[in-house]
Amino acid sequence: MKNKELLLEISYKCNLNCIHCSSIGTNIEYKIKIKDISKLVNLDEIESVRISGGEPTLLDNLCEYVNFFYDRDIKIILQTNGTNKIDNKIFNKLDEIWLSIYGKEDLHNFIVGNTTCYEKARWYFGESITKIQSPVFNFPQIMSLFNNENIWMMEFRLFALLNQGRCNFALPIKEQIKIIKGFEGLSVWKYLELTCSVDTTKCNYENKLVLKPDGSLFNCASHKHGRTLCKK
């Protein structure tokens, strides 16, 4: 039965240096090989795959990964920082594109450690992008984008930060949840998708898989640094 989501972290190679990145300190020298995916994961159970990293558009053979899942009729979501345009060979094979944006230009560029990133990412605004994803701590800045960019009908995916990798400033999860709940009822609320770290009622632990570049397989991205944070 196809009812599982696979988060495929192909590699941790990236061209940015985001201050909250959870991939810092992981095995950046590895890249999961396509031939190993079917050995590690029962693809008959996979309904959708989120291709992530690092930054997946840096891979010169990203097309091969996309085709691998496309040929198996698996829904494909690409997560990107927006610094590279997507190859036309795979663009129409993607079901969704999730863009990481962290607020207005100056703040976004500060968070990612790059002075030109925001302007490059603007190429994705509009019909090209399905969702904008951002951590809870920056939600007020994300709201401000509604008045500055053509993203009125865009869906936002918000996630709580964990103190792992290079991030050591995250508030307790309960405090982060309190922040986002404080905006409930505003007109922007209908555009929000809250991940399980923000809305624990949506946790779907049994149907989630995460495949790391070194080939290790586990159920939740919160386990990346050897921590078990899911209540289940």
N, C-alpha and C positions, 0 to 999 in steps of 0.2 A: 504493500500500500504506500503510495507517494504522499507522505504527510510530514516530512522533515525538511528543515532548512539547514543548509551547509554554509557556514562562513569559511570561505577559503582564503586564508592568508598566504598568498603565493610566495612572497618574500618580504623582508622588512627594508629593502632598499627604498630610500626616499630622498627627494630633493629639497625637503623642508625640515624644519627643526622645531616643531610645535611644542610649546612649553608643557602641555598636558598629555603628550603622547604616551600611550600605554605599551608601545612596542620598543621603547628605549630599553636597552639592557637584555634584549632577547637575542636569539641566535640569528644575527643578520647575515651570516655567511651562507645560509641555506636557501635553496629554492625548491619548493615541492615539484617533483617531476610529474608530468601528465600521466605517464604509464603507471605511476604508483597510486594515483587517486582511486582507481577502481579496485585496487588491492586493499586499500585502507578503509574504503567507504562502500556500503551497499547502495549503489546508485538506483536500484529499484525502489528505494524508500525516499529518495530525494525529490522533493517537489520544486524547490528553488535553491539557487546558489547565490551568495553574495561574494563577489570577487573583490578582495581587499588586499592590504599589505601592511606597511609600506604604501607606496604609490604604484598601483598595477600598470598604469599607462607607461611606466618607464621600461617595462619588459618588451624586448624586441619581438618576442613570440607570443604576445598576449592574444593574438588572433587564434592561435592553436588552442588555447584554454577555452576561449569563447566558443569555438567550433565544436570542441569536445562535448560541452553541455548542450549546445544548440542541436546537435545531431541526435541527442538523447531526449529531446523534447522537455528539457528542464528549464524553468524560468530563470533568467539571468539578470542579476542586479550588479551594476558596477559602481563601486565606491571610489571617488576620486577627489583630489584636492584642487582640480581644475587648472593646473598649470600647463597641461598638454591637451591638445585637441585629440579626439578619439578617431582612430583610423576608420575611414569610410567603409572599409571591408567588413567591419563588425558593428558599426553604428546601428544599423537596422535589425541586428540580431539581439540587441539588448532590450529587455523588457522595461527596465528602469535604470536611471542614473541618479545616484545620490551624491550631492556636492557638499563638501565641508566648508561652511562659511561661519565666521565667528563674530560678525558685527560689521560696522562701517569700516571704510578702507584703512584708516590709520591703525585702529585697534586690531583688525584682522591681520594686517601685515606684521604688527608687533608680535602677536601670538604665534604666527607661523615662522617668524624669523626671516622674512623675505619682503623687500620693499615693492616688488612688482606683482606679487601673487594675486592680489584682489583684482587688479585690472585684467589679468589673464583669465581669472575665474568668471568674470562678467560675460564671457562668451557663452557660458552655459545658461545664463538667466533666460527665462522664457520657455519656449516649447522644448528645448533640448534637455532640460533637467526635470526630474520627477519629484525629488525631495531635497531639501536643504537640511543638513544635520549639524547639530551644535550641542555643546554641553550646557547644562542648566545654568551655570554661573554667568553665562553671557546672554541669557534670554532677553534682558532689557535692550541690549544692543541689536539683537535679532529683530525685535519688534520695530525698532527704528528703521529697518530696511524697508518696511512696508511703505514708508513715506519717501523713500529715496530711489527705489529700484522697481522695475516692472515685474514684481513677483507677488501680486495681490492674490492670485489663485494658487500659489505654491503651498505644498504641504511641508511642515517642519517636523523633523524627528529629533526629539530632545532626549539626552541621556545624562545620567548622573556620573560624576567623576569618581574614580577610585584612586587612592594613594598608592600607586604602583608605577613602575618605570621611573621616570624623572619627576612625576607629579607628587609633590609633598604638601600641597596647599588645599586639598579638597576638604570641604566641610563634611561632617558626618552625613550619611545618606538621608537620615530623617530631616536634617536641616535643609538639604537640597530639595527634598520633596516639599517641604514647607514653603520654600521660595516659589516653586512653580505652581503650587496650589493657590498661592496668593493672587495669581493672575486669572484664576478660573472665573468664567462669566464674561470676560472681555471678548470683543468680536473676533480677535485672532484665535481664540480657543478652539474654534471648529476646524482650524487648519493644523492643529497639533497632533502628532503621534508621540505618545510617551512610551519609552522603552520600559522593559520590566524593572530596570534599576530605579525608575521613577515611579512607575505604577506597578506595584508588586502583584496586583490581581491579574496581570497579563503574562506572568511568567509561564513559559511553555518549555520548561527545562527538558522534559523527556523527548521533545521533538526538535531539539537544537543540537547541531554538531559544529565543532570548530576544528579545522585542520590547519596546523601550524606548518611553517616552511620546513621544519626538521622532520615532518611526518608524524608528529604526535597528535593524537585525536582525543578531544574531550568535549564536554557538553556546554560549557559557558565561557564567554570571553573573559569573565572575571577570574578565571583560573589560570590566566596566561603566565603569571609569575608564581604559580604554585599555591595560590590561595583559593580556598573554597568559601565563597561569599554568598552563594545562592541559598535561600532559606530551605529549599527542598533538598 
